Amino acid sequence: MSNQKISGGEALMRAFIAENVETIFGYPGGAIMPVYDALYDFRDQLRHVLVRHEQGAAHAAQGYARVTGKTGVVLVTSGPAATNVITGITDAMLDSTPLVVITGQVVSSLLATDAFQETDIVSITQPITKWSYQIRNASEIAWAVARAFYIAREGRPGPVVIDLTKNAQFELTEFDYQPCTYIRSYVPVPKPDLTKIEEAANLINKAQRPYALVGQGVTLGHAEKELVAFLEKAQIPVACTLLGLSALPTQHPLFKGMPGMHGNYSCNLKINECDLLIGIGMRFDDRITSTLDTFAKQATIIHFDIDPAEMNKNVKVDVSVLGSVKETLPLVTKLLKTTRHDEWISSFDALDAIEYEEVIKEETDPSSDDIKMGEVVRKVSEATHHEAVLVTDVGQNQMMGARYFQFTKNRSFVTSGGLGTMGFGLPAAVGAKVGAPDRTVCLFSGDGGFQMTIQELGTIMQEKIGVKMIILNNSYLGMVRQWQEMFFDERYSFTTMHNPDFVAIAAAYGIKGKHVATHEALDEAIAEMFQDDAPYLLEVKIEAKGMVFPMVPSGASVSDVRLK
Amino acid sequence: MEQTLYTVIVFSENRPGLLNQVSIIFARRRLNIESLTVSASSIHGIHKFTITALTDEDTISKVVKELEKRVDVLKAYFYVDSEIIYQEVALYKVDTEAVLNSDVIEELVRKYNARFLEITRSFSVIEMAGHTDEIKELYDALNEFGVMQFVRSGRIAITKSTKELLSDFLAERNLEDPR
């Protein structure tokens, strides 16, 4: 305990350093100025990335957290800045991304007076955070910040908001930082129940047609190796959910693809053919299950998850194995018999062949002059030897990215799954590249989503962030257009976009770029894009009315997955 | 789905904003809170919410899990009426003249195990503890003479198990406390 008193702002900086924070994504303003003043003295130890809009700070911190496994840190002022980060906070809540968001707040004496730039951000964020708390005295900073990092990181991760009044930032306080290791009311990781482990193992040992669906829980729990050991011992074919992608290399023989609305044909159909369905660190989201009435009714279901509230939330399961999959999977693996399910595993192949013929072949290697989305994704993935980090925006670009990008390394896919936030891609790619500077980071975005957060080109310029941006431009809000074509009698209500010259905009920010509209030009531009590690914007004019298939229409059974 | 009146008991740390965190979980599902009582529990520093809501078992079990998921909530439980002893308190204000002019009010007070809290020249206050329907019955009976004011509390409840369920949880948690 040092008796020397420091300002609240400095206490926050020291707390960051004690939590091994290296990077902050933020934007200064009135009610956070004392903190920024303290940050000025710590600028050698803490990298601050100045975004162009607070929403960008939140998404960048998400991208950073997703590729590094560390907690993303956001620093913004009060009022409009605090409300601007809400989309990112909600996104992080739905996708279990650890974030600590520090918002400035008016001085305590002005609270609840509708003071300038005052907003009740703690109340606003209660339903969209793991914890939100207001600090009114500098003496609370060490305790509350330690707790914030613990809560954001431990158990099922998520966002935490700390609202820091301006007087607390100025005030002098003694500083004695103790990392939080325990909260009486919070059990982050339930202890494995050995009876459930045994029940699960018995069911797997008996199964003829077992099938695993893997979610982000495996990545969040650092259980990639444990997963492979589990799957290989019992020879279980596996599909990864959107957020589960890259937990397992695409090339692994047991990896069969992605289930869900735009997932693979086999991965959807096999849900209703397997005799045992095993959910691992996933939450049976409606984009996976479609209508629950016809989802895996023939199968026995085991669910591995860390969050008790996910058990029986959407799908009623036969065995719930609560706990961290890092612990529970090896316990089950130990009890598994080494088995083979060769015939069952190879039964996916016939369906994969159908999908290849009817969808994939033309999408990734088109016979016409038009460039197709899948083709761009395949070529970019190949050019990076499947070693890059893929970041997507939301919509057709996201589904095409998920379907055709290949992964050889874990923590290689950053996308907005639960919230489906258009505008997520560009700032998330910024954060991903900051977090993984030695890796190639490729962003796929549409012309719509890119313009929602296009201002972050300024961040890329200022911080020299080598993101490779690929805009799949069809001058449509493509996914909505696809639905209008399929389900709304081709009534294209406000989905046509008149777009700016994206390459010219990039050029104004000093970012290299190119327009391409032919297959050959695409190949050349991709080669040019990866010549160095500088930021690059590739605008690809793609087929105007491209569609993402297969598709499980909203409300249909996964068995009714359509190929066209 | 069959609707049942469930009693939810939530134990939480005493921190600002918890009532909001608890109530929005009900509001998100449009579950009407029939009654809500919040007070210190028998365990020092721990607050107790007693909430009643009319819904089905699947919904209430999900609500309870979502309540427990809040970091500052220690435990949450739900019960049907047969698993708990529960009570409400009601106060009735009647005209003192009416009490003096007839034996009926005195008889009602005896019959319902109610009592006079205060008698002034102009009004009398009767207190009764009981179940919702009993309190309503007494209200109807008293209202023959005109009830000037009536107020009732939310439900409080105690389980039929021999000890506070939270104590097991706390004992286990204290063992894991690194301090």
Interface residues (C-beta under 8 A of the other chain):
Chain A: V122 S123 Q126 P127 K130 W131 S132 Q134 I151 T181 Y182 I183 R184 S185 Y186 V187 D307 P308 A309 M311 N312 K313
Chain B: S12 E13 P16 G17 N20 Q21 I24 R28 S61 K62 K65 E66 E68 K69 V71 D72 V73 L74 L170 R173 N174 E176 D177 P178 R179
